[in-house]
Amino acid sequence: MQLLLRFLIGALVVSVFAFAGDLLRPKSFAGLFGAAPSVALATLALTAYQQGATSAALEARSMSASAIAFVLYACLVSRLMSRGRWPAAIVSIASLALWGVCAGLAWFVFLREAP
């Protein structure tokens, strides 16, 4: 039942984000609103329903810290790809270290003592 509910919530939110992406220019923004926000919202909704607001708040903080780390990762990959002539696979895999360090640091500084 939980999987079905997660699927339905995710599908609904994906549809809403896809519609919003179609309204934005350039069309490449549509991909930004695809899977990740909808999965995160579905997960938070189910967590809040099943485990309460405290667990959902902790999950939301963790998602926020990871999203900030991912933005830094994306900026590094973008800069390296625009300035260098390295293969995309090597740049993206090597840059994962930055994401891991930033996410780990955010957990250590902000989330380790969370309730």
N, C-alpha and C positions, 0 to 999 in steps of 0.2 A: 504494500500500500504506500509506503514511504517513497519508493522509487517512482511509482505512478504519479504521486503528488508532485515530486520534484520535477518529473518530466513535464507535467502540465504547467506548473508555474514557470519553469524554464522556457517552455515553448511560447507561453504568453508574453513573457518579458523579451525574448528574442524578437518576437514579432513587433513589439512596440519599439525596440531599439532599431530594428531594420527599417521601420517606417520613418523614424527620426533620421536615420542615416540617409534615406532617400531624399529627404527634404534639404539636407545640407549640401553645400558645394565646397570643394570638389567631391565627386562621387567616391573618392578613395576614403573619405571619412566613414562611409557606411560600414567598412570592415572593422573599424574601431568599436562599433557598438554591437558586434556580433555575439560571441559566446561568453566571454569572461564576465561582463557585467550581469548578464542574465543568470549564469550559474551562481555567481556570488549572491545575488539577491534571493534566488530560490533557496540556497543553502542557509542564508540568514533567516529567512522566513520560517523554514522548517526547524531550525535550531531554536528560534524564539518560541515557536509553538510547542516543541517537545521538551526543551530543557530550560526554558525561561529566558528572560531578558539579560540576565547576567552572563550567561554562556554566549548569547548572541553578541553582546557588547565586546566580549573578549575576542570572539571570532572576527568581528568587524575591525577591531584594532589591529589584529594580526594581518588581516587582508590589506588594511591601509598601509602598514609598514612594508609589506611585500610589494604593494603597488608603487610606493615611492622608490624602493630599490629597483623595480623594473623600469621606471622612468629613467633612472640614472644609467641602467644597462642600455636602454634604447638610445639614449643620447650618445653614449660611448660608441656603440655600434654605428650609429649614423655618422658620427664624426670620422671614425676610422675608415668607413666605406667611402666617404666623400673625399677624403684626403689621400688615401693610400690605394694601392693596387693589389690588396690582399683578397684572397677568395672569401666569399661570404660565409661559408661554413667555418673556416678557421677563425674569422673575426667573431662570429656569433658564439662559437663554443668557447673560445678563449675569454670572451667578455663575460661569460657566465660566472667567472670568479668574482667579478665586481658585484654582480647581483647577490651572490652567496655571502660575500663579506658584508655588504650593506644590510641585507636581511638579518644576518646573524648579529650584527652590531645593534640594529634596531631592537631585536628581541632582547639582547643582553641589557641595553640601556633602559628601554621603555616597558617591555612586556614581561620580563622575568619575574617581577614581583607582583604581577597582576593576580587578582583574586581567583 
